[in-house]
């Protein structure tokens, strides 16, 4: 088979593992098919399949968006979405809305929002809508401190990509060229300037929100 066809579908062995893991993880009709710790473990095991786990993205996105789902399983799903987006540039943009949605939702648990922020950082791309979510968190004085710290750490790495239209090293493959960041050029520069205006660098090199002007 051609290289293109090899990338299009999982190998037979990977497909069997993917099917077995997805049965444990559950699907839209079987959200409670196994205990949370087992299902979270199944989600993390998908990482070992690399790009061949891309077929699991729709199910993982659904689990992440389902607020009645166990938080452990949702966190594992968010983390794995970041890993899949990092490994497979063609799916990178498809995972960003779900991750950014959880990060920006104040009704979600802070720990889950931090996991979503770190997962966005793994993907190595940032869209205009995702960067808007991050900037809003940085500017919100009522936001949870741990969420602002996680957000600042990740966006400090991603903001230059928005401004320049570049990708992180994890998105440098030919396949990833189909998933270039959205919001580059003038709008990206504006995003980066807004981020710099609202953050400052501490002694340990971490970016933190600036105090609002008097």
Helices and strands as residue ranges (DSSP letters): H 3-8, H 12-25, H 36-45, G 46-56, H 57-65, H 71-87, H 89-103, H 110-123, H 128-139, H 145-164, G 169-171, G 174-179, H 186-198, E 199-201, E 207-209
